[in-house]
C-alpha cells in the first residue's frame, strides 16, 4: 500500500485513518522509527500495558504463566 502524505511545518505527518485502523493505532500509540537509505520506517510497538489489560480482574490468576507469556513477547521481566 502506497500513499503520499505531507510533512507539516512542525515536522509532523498525518497517518491516514485506514492505516491507523489496519495497525490498531489509537491516541498515544507507540511507534518505532527507523531510517534506511531514503526511507523512513514506522513500526507499531506493542505496549506491555496492552498485554496486561484485564489481568487483575477477579479471576484465578496464574502469575507464573502470565510472566512466561510476557517473557515470550520479548519483554524483560525480573
PESUL-V893983 format. One record per residue. RES is the residue in one small letter. OMEGA is omega in degrees with one decimal (* if undefined). BURIAL is I if it has 16 or more other ideal C-beta (glycine too) atoms within 10 Angstrom, else O. D_LAST is the distance of its C-alpha to the last C-alpha in Angstrom with 2 decimals. Layout:
res: [RES & RES]
omega: [OMEGA & OMEGA]
burial: [BURIAL & BURIAL]
d_last: [D_LAST & D_LAST]
This chain:
res: [x & x & x & x & x & x & x & x & x & x & x & x & x & x & x & x & x & x & x & x & x & x & x & x & x & x & x & x & x & x & x & x & x & x & x & x & x & x & x & x & x & x & x & x & x & x & x & x & x & x & x & x & x & x & x & x & x & x & x & x & x & x & x & x & x & x & x & x & x & x & x & x & x & x & x & x & x & x]
omega: [178.7 & 179.5 & 177.2 & 178.7 & -176.3 & 171.8 & -178.2 & -174.1 & 178.1 & 179.4 & -178.6 & 173.0 & 179.8 & 176.3 & -179.9 & -176.1 & -179.5 & 179.4 & 178.0 & 179.3 & -179.2 & -178.5 & -179.1 & -178.4 & 175.6 & 178.1 & 178.1 & 174.7 & 179.1 & 177.4 & 172.9 & -179.6 & -179.9 & 177.8 & 178.8 & -175.6 & -178.3 & -177.7 & 169.7 & -176.5 & 177.0 & 177.5 & 177.4 & 177.2 & 176.7 & 179.0 & 175.9 & 178.0 & 178.6 & -179.6 & -177.3 & -178.1 & 176.1 & -175.4 & -179.3 & 174.9 & 178.6 & 179.7 & 174.7 & -177.2 & 175.7 & -174.7 & -178.7 & 179.6 & 179.9 & 177.5 & 176.9 & 178.0 & -179.4 & 177.6 & -179.6 & 177.9 & 175.9 & 179.4 & 178.8 & 178.4 & -179.5 & *]
burial: [O & O & O & O & O & O & O & O & O & O & O & O & O & O & O & O & O & O & O & O & O & O & O & O & I & O & O & O & O & O & O & O & O & O & O & O & O & O & O & O & O & O & O & O & O & O & O & O & O & O & O & O & O & O & O & O & O & O & O & O & O & O & O & O & O & O & O & O & O & I & O & O & O & O & O & O & O & O]
d_last: [40.02 & 41.45 & 42.33 & 43.59 & 42.06 & 43.01 & 41.07 & 42.25 & 43.33 & 39.89 & 38.25 & 36.88 & 37.32 & 37.74 & 36.11 & 38.62 & 37.93 & 38.04 & 35.29 & 33.09 & 33.76 & 33.14 & 29.70 & 28.85 & 28.74 & 29.38 & 29.52 & 26.56 & 25.14 & 23.08 & 24.77 & 24.01 & 27.18 & 28.42 & 31.87 & 33.57 & 37.22 & 38.97 & 36.34 & 33.73 & 31.03 & 29.05 & 26.17 & 24.62 & 20.91 & 19.22 & 17.36 & 14.09 & 16.20 & 18.87 & 16.82 & 15.93 & 19.52 & 21.03 & 18.11 & 19.08 & 22.74 & 24.53 & 23.82 & 22.21 & 18.50 & 16.61 & 13.02 & 11.91 & 14.17 & 13.03 & 9.35 & 11.20 & 13.43 & 11.05 & 9.60 & 13.35 & 14.23 & 12.46 & 9.84 & 6.61 & 3.79 & 0.00]
